[in-house]
Amino acid sequence: MDRGSQFPRPRHSKMAIRIKTMAYAVAVFGVKSFIYGIVAENKKPPSGNPQISTGGDHIICKYPSDPTVVLGFLSVASLAVSVLVGHFSVFYPYNGKSVPRYVFFRSMTFFVFFLVTSALSMLAAGMLFWVTITELLHLADNVHQDMNTTCPTAQSGLFGGAAFLALSASLFWLICLMLADDVRTEYFEEQEDRQAEAFTTDYDAKQQGETRDMTDAAYLSEIEPQLTPVARVRSISKQPLAALNRYHKYYYSVTGSAVGRSIFNHRIHVDMANI
């Protein structure tokens, strides 16, 4: 039997999600998050313009109109999509063939990269969100009692640093996706090898059983008439049980098979009927 017929290849649907599609989505949103963060860093004003109020008891900070906060939230959203798609793509059952999650974490390389990627993603998202909220609070709370305030904005370099962390997190998700694909391939190859081994073992057992039955039948057809003549049973009819017991032991020691026992039982009934 052809082994290929035992393991048919799955039919790939045109609408099935592919690994390349997932990788493309992770990369695109990761790059978007990076671009939004870099642009936000460049658009952020270094400081506001302090103006003394009419009463002269507080300072009102005037900030130029800029898209820093909007770009910051867009960067956070893009990173979130990239991370979610990356996490989803790692464990997604491609072609309808699922893999238990514990199988992935048996690979030490995947396990380490998965932990590092998750930590890096949380760090990038937290940093982007924190610097964006900080900038938003500076713009919203622009009235200060401190007459020496300089109308600060978010610290310079935070948007840029968070943007690089976001890009790095996306790249690490791509690495995790490739490692997961290797684990998935090894798992399916292992499953196919086990099925092939079980099939081969079962087939060999059946072949050996058929050969043994044929050998026993051919052997018994030659020796059975000599082992169970009616006259032999009649000659020991005075002690039938002991004789039949010895007869059984001798017969079974020669044949040693289920076929031999079946023929022996049949002959005993025939011989006892003729005693």
Secondary structure by P-SEA (a helix, b strand, c coil): ccccccccccccccccccaaaaaaaaaaaaaaaaaaaaaaaaacccbbbbbbcccccbbbbbbcccaaaaaaaaaaaaaaaaaaaaaaaaccccccbbbbcccccccaaaaaaaaaaaaaaaaaaaaaaaaaaaaaaaaaacccccccccccccccaaaaaaaaaaaaaaaaaaaaaaaaaaaaaaaaaaaaaaaaaaaaaaaaaaaaaaaaaaaaaaaaaccccccccaaaaaaacccaaaaaaaaaaaaaaacccaaaaaaaaaaaaaaaaac
